[in-house]
Amino acid sequence: MIFPCILAQAASGATPAGAHAAVPNMLNQFVLFGFIILIFYFLVIRPQQKRQKDHQRLLQNLKTGDKVITSSGIHGLIANVKEKTLILKVADNVKIEFDKASVTVIEKTAETPGS
């Protein structure tokens, strides 16, 4: 019975100086939280944004005659590029229409006539 009373007195006996000691501790927690968010941004969010911009650039540069690989692993030659889709020639007389976003890699770009 005496031990809980001692704990209660120690807890309620906080001086005003002790109350001010909580402010720097709380500030440290905010700084630590901000630091964690900063690390998260540079390790996760920023690289993902860079990959997304690179993929968008790849999709904008697609043209007829490019050899590409889709996200499902199909290799083919672009026969026609539309606004949101493209027609991929995978064999003689076999053409498949794909969404542009499914293209992951350009194996070989089409030869331009001026080159």
DOLO-74132 format. One line per 5 residues: number of its first residue (from 1); their letters; for each residue x, y, z of N, C-alpha, C, O, CB. Coordinates in steps of 0.05 Angstrom, whole numbers, plus 5000, padded with zeros to 4 digits. Glycine has a CB too. Layout:
NUM	a	X:Y:Z:X:Y:Z:X:Y:Z:X:Y:Z:X:Y:Z ~ ...
% end
This chain:
1	mifpc	5016:4976:5000:5000:5000:5000:5017:5025:5000:5010:5046:4988:4981:5000:5024 ~ 5040:5024:5013:5057:5047:5014:5070:5052:4987:5074:5075:4979:5078:5043:5036 ~ 5078:5031:4973:5092:5034:4947:5075:5050:4927:5086:5068:4914:5099:5007:4936 ~ 5049:5043:4923:5033:5059:4904:5030:5088:4913:5029:5106:4896:5005:5047:4901 ~ 5030:5094:4939:5028:5121:4948:5054:5137:4941:5052:5160:4933:5023:5122:4978
6	ilaqa	5076:5124:4943:5102:5137:4937:5103:5143:4907:5112:5165:4899:5126:5119:4945 ~ 5093:5124:4891:5093:5129:4862:5074:5152:4855:5080:5168:4837:5085:5104:4847 ~ 5051:5153:4868:5032:5174:4862:5044:5202:4870:5040:5221:4856:5006:5169:4877 ~ 5058:5203:4893:5070:5228:4901:5092:5236:4882:5095:5260:4875:5081:5225:4930 ~ 5107:5217:4873:5129:5224:4854:5118:5233:4827:5130:5251:4815:5147:5199:4850
11	asgat	5096:5222:4819:5085:5230:4793:5071:5257:4796:5073:5273:4777:5064:5209:4784 ~ 5058:5263:4818:5044:5288:4821:5062:5310:4830:5055:5334:4830:5021:5285:4840 ~ 5086:5304:4839:5104:5323:4849:5122:5336:4828:5144:5345:4833:5122:5311:4870 ~ 5112:5337:4803:5127:5349:4781:5129:5379:4785:5109:5392:4791:5115:5342:4754 ~ 5153:5389:4783:5157:5418:4787:5152:5432:4761:5152:5419:4740:5186:5424:4797
16	pagah	5148:5458:4761:5145:5473:4736:5169:5470:4717:5165:5471:4693:5140:5502:4742 ~ 5193:5466:4728:5216:5462:4711:5214:5436:4696:5223:5434:4673:5242:5463:4728 ~ 5202:5416:4709:5197:5390:4696:5177:5392:4673:5179:5378:4653:5188:5369:4716 ~ 5158:5410:4676:5139:5414:4655:5152:5427:4630:5144:5420:4608:5115:5431:4665 ~ 5171:5444:4635:5185:5456:4612:5204:5437:4599:5211:5441:4576:5200:5481:4621
21	aavpn	5212:5416:4612:5230:5397:4601:5216:5380:4579:5230:5368:4563:5241:5378:4623 ~ 5190:5379:4579:5175:5364:4559:5176:5378:4532:5174:5364:4511:5146:5360:4568 ~ 5179:5404:4531:5178:5419:4506:5202:5411:4488:5198:5405:4465:5178:5449:4511 ~ 5227:5411:4498:5250:5403:4481:5247:5374:4472:5255:5367:4450:5276:5407:4496 ~ 5236:5356:4490:5233:5328:4483:5213:5326:4460:5217:5310:4442:5223:5312:4508
26	mlnqf	5192:5341:4461:5172:5341:4440:5184:5352:4414:5178:5342:4392:5147:5357:4448 ~ 5200:5372:4416:5213:5384:4392:5232:5363:4380:5234:5362:4355:5229:5409:4400 ~ 5246:5348:4396:5264:5327:4386:5248:5306:4370:5257:5296:4349:5279:5314:4408 ~ 5224:5300:4380:5207:5280:4366:5198:5291:4339:5197:5276:4319:5183:5273:4383 ~ 5191:5317:4337:5183:5328:4311:5207:5329:4292:5203:5323:4268:5173:5357:4316
31	vlfgf	5230:5335:4302:5254:5336:4284:5260:5308:4274:5266:5304:4251:5279:5347:4300 ~ 5258:5288:4291:5263:5260:4284:5242:5251:4263:5249:5238:4243:5262:5242:4308 ~ 5217:5258:4267:5195:5251:4249:5200:5264:4222:5196:5252:4201:5168:5260:4261 ~ 5208:5290:4221:5215:5304:4197:5238:5291:4182:5238:5288:4158:5221:5333:4202 ~ 5258:5282:4197:5281:5269:4185:5273:5242:4172:5283:5235:4151:5303:5264:4207
36	iilif	5256:5227:4185:5246:5202:4174:5230:5207:4148:5233:5192:4129:5228:5187:4195 ~ 5214:5228:4148:5199:5234:4124:5218:5242:4101:5214:5234:4078:5179:5257:4129 ~ 5239:5257:4107:5258:5265:4087:5273:5240:4076:5276:5238:4051:5279:5284:4100 ~ 5281:5222:4092:5294:5197:4083:5275:5181:4066:5283:5171:4045:5304:5180:4107 ~ 5250:5179:4074:5229:5164:4059:5226:5177:4031:5224:5162:4012:5202:5164:4074
41	yflvi	5226:5203:4030:5223:5217:4004:5246:5210:3985:5242:5203:3962:5221:5247:4008 ~ 5271:5212:3995:5294:5207:3978:5299:5178:3971:5311:5172:3951:5318:5219:3991 ~ 5289:5160:3988:5294:5131:3982:5271:5118:3967:5275:5098:3954:5299:5117:4008 ~ 5247:5129:3969:5223:5116:3957:5209:5133:3936:5206:5125:3914:5204:5108:3979 ~ 5201:5156:3944:5184:5173:3927:5199:5184:3903:5190:5182:3880:5171:5195:3943
46	rpqqk	5222:5196:3908:5237:5209:3886:5246:5189:3864:5242:5195:3841:5261:5223:3897 ~ 5257:5165:3871:5264:5146:3850:5240:5136:3834:5242:5132:3810:5279:5122:3863 ~ 5217:5133:3848:5193:5124:3834:5184:5145:3814:5176:5139:3792:5171:5118:3854 ~ 5186:5170:3821:5178:5192:3803:5197:5193:3779:5188:5198:3757:5178:5219:3818 ~ 5222:5188:3784:5242:5187:3762:5236:5164:3742:5237:5168:3718:5271:5185:3773
51	rqkdh	5230:5141:3753:5223:5118:3736:5198:5124:3720:5196:5116:3696:5220:5092:3753 ~ 5179:5137:3732:5154:5143:3719:5158:5163:3696:5147:5160:3674:5134:5154:3739 ~ 5175:5183:3700:5182:5202:3679:5197:5188:3656:5191:5194:3633:5198:5225:3690 ~ 5215:5170:3663:5230:5156:3642:5212:5139:3625:5215:5137:3601:5252:5139:3655 ~ 5193:5125:3638:5174:5108:3624:5156:5125:3606:5149:5117:3583:5157:5091:3644
56	qrllq	5147:5148:3616:5130:5166:3600:5146:5176:3575:5134:5177:3554:5121:5190:3618 ~ 5171:5182:3579:5188:5191:3556:5191:5168:3536:5190:5173:3512:5215:5200:3567 ~ 5194:5143:3546:5196:5120:3528:5171:5117:3512:5172:5112:3488:5201:5094:3545 ~ 5147:5120:3524:5122:5117:3510:5118:5139:3489:5106:5134:3468:5099:5117:3530 ~ 5127:5163:3495:5124:5185:3476:5142:5181:3451:5136:5191:3430:5131:5211:3489
61	nlktg	5164:5166:3454:5183:5162:3432:5178:5137:3416:5194:5130:3398:5211:5161:3443 ~ 5156:5123:3421:5149:5099:3405:5142:5107:3377:5127:5126:3373:5126:5083:3419 ~ 5152:5092:3358:5145:5097:3330:5144:5071:3314:5154:5050:3324:5165:5116:3317 ~ 5131:5071:3292:5129:5048:3275:5157:5037:3267:5174:5053:3259:5112:5054:3249 ~ 5160:5011:3270:5186:4999:3263:5203:4992:3287:5223:4978:3284:5201:5016:3244
66	dkvit	5196:5002:3311:5212:4996:3335:5207:4967:3344:5184:4958:3342:5204:5016:3358 ~ 5227:4954:3352:5224:4927:3364:5222:4932:3394:5239:4945:3407:5249:4908:3357 ~ 5201:4921:3406:5195:4926:3435:5189:4900:3449:5184:4879:3437:5172:4945:3437 ~ 5189:4902:3476:5181:4880:3494:5159:4891:3511:5162:4913:3523:5205:4869:3511 ~ 5137:4876:3514:5115:4885:3531:5119:4875:3559:5137:4859:3565:5088:4876:3519
71	ssgih	5102:4885:3577:5104:4876:3605:5098:4847:3609:5105:4835:3628:5086:4893:3623 ~ 5083:4835:3589:5077:4806:3591:5098:4789:3578:5096:4765:3577:5050:4801:3578 ~ 5119:4802:3567:5142:4787:3556:5139:4781:3526:5155:4766:3515:5145:4762:3570 ~ 5120:4794:3512:5117:4789:3484:5136:4808:3468:5136:4832:3473:5087:4794:3475 ~ 5151:4796:3450:5169:4811:3433:5156:4816:3406:5143:4798:3396:5197:4796:3430
76	glian	5159:4840:3396:5147:4845:3370:5156:4871:3358:5172:4885:3369:5117:4845:3372 ~ 5146:4876:3334:5153:4899:3318:5128:4917:3316:5106:4907:3310:5163:4891:3289 ~ 5131:4942:3322:5108:4960:3322:5100:4965:3292:5116:4974:3276:5114:4987:3336 ~ 5074:4958:3287:5064:4962:3260:5049:4989:3257:5049:5001:3236:5045:4939:3252 ~ 5037:4998:3279:5022:5023:3278:5020:5034:3307:5016:5019:3326:4994:5019:3266
81	vkekt	5023:5060:3310:5020:5073:3336:4996:5091:3335:4993:5108:3318:5046:5090:3343 ~ 4978:5086:3354:4954:5103:3357:4957:5120:3382:4978:5121:3394:4928:5085:3359 ~ 4935:5134:3389:4937:5153:3412:4942:5138:3438:4960:5146:3453:4911:5168:3414 ~ 4927:5117:3444:4930:5103:3469:4939:5074:3466:4947:5061:3485:4905:5103:3485 ~ 4938:5064:3441:4946:5036:3436:4966:5035:3414:4972:5055:3401:4921:5019:3429
86	lilkv	4976:5011:3409:4994:5006:3387:4989:4978:3376:4980:4961:3391:5024:5010:3394 ~ 4994:4974:3351:4991:4947:3339:5019:4935:3337:5037:4947:3324:4976:4949:3311 ~ 5022:4911:3348:5048:4898:3350:5047:4873:3331:5030:4856:3334:5055:4890:3379 ~ 5066:4872:3313:5068:4849:3296:5086:4828:3310:5110:4834:3314:5080:4857:3267 ~ 5075:4805:3316:5091:4785:3331:5100:4762:3313:5119:4748:3320:5074:4774:3354
91	adnvk	5087:4759:3290:5095:4738:3270:5083:4747:3243:5069:4767:3242:5085:4709:3279 ~ 5089:4731:3223:5077:4737:3197:5047:4735:3198:5036:4715:3207:5088:4718:3175 ~ 5033:4756:3190:5004:4758:3190:4992:4756:3217:4968:4749:3220:4993:4736:3172 ~ 5007:4761:3239:4996:4761:3266:5002:4788:3279:5025:4795:3284:5009:4737:3283 ~ 4980:4803:3283:4983:4829:3295:4964:4831:3320:4941:4821:3319:4976:4852:3275
96	iefdk	4975:4842:3341:4960:4844:3366:4960:4874:3374:4980:4888:3372:4972:4826:3388 ~ 4936:4883:3384:4934:4910:3393:4939:4911:3423:4927:4896:3439:4906:4923:3386 ~ 4958:4928:3432:4965:4931:3460:4961:4959:3469:4962:4978:3453:4995:4922:3464 ~ 4958:4963:3495:4958:4989:3507:4987:4999:3507:5005:4983:3511:4946:4988:3536 ~ 4992:5024:3502:5019:5035:3501:5034:5030:3527:5058:5026:3527:5019:5064:3494
101	asvtv	5020:5032:3549:5032:5030:3576:5044:5002:3581:5061:4999:3599:5012:5036:3597 ~ 5036:4982:3565:5047:4955:3569:5075:4952:3558:5088:4932:3564:5028:4935:3556 ~ 5084:4971:3542:5112:4970:3531:5131:4977:3553:5129:4998:3566:5115:4989:3506 ~ 5151:4959:3558:5170:4965:3579:5198:4971:3568:5213:4986:3580:5172:4941:3598 ~ 5205:4959:3545:5232:4962:3535:5231:4965:3504:5216:4952:3491:5250:4938:3542
106	iekta	5247:4984:3494:5251:4985:3465:5278:4971:3460:5299:4981:3467:5252:5015:3455 ~ 5276:4948:3445:5300:4933:3439:5317:4947:3418:5341:4950:3420:5293:4905:3430 ~ 5303:4955:3397:5318:4967:3374:5299:4988:3362:5276:4982:3356:5326:4946:3353 ~ 5309:5012:3358:5293:5033:3347:5293:5030:3316:5311:5019:3304:5303:5061:3355 ~ 5272:5041:3304:5270:5040:3275:5291:5058:3263:5298:5079:3273:5241:5049:3266
111	etpgs	5301:5049:3240:5321:5065:3226:5306:5089:3212:5286:5085:3198:5336:5047:3204 ~ 5317:5112:3216:5305:5135:3203:5316:5138:3176:5340:5132:3172:5309:5161:3220 ~ 5301:5148:3156:5311:5150:3129:5335:5169:3126:5352:5165:3109:5289:5159:3111 ~ 5336:5190:3142:5358:5209:3140:5384:5199:3152:5405:5212:3148:5350:5234:3153 ~ 5385:5177:3167:5409:5168:3181:5426:5151:3164:5447:5142:3173:5401:5154:3206
% end
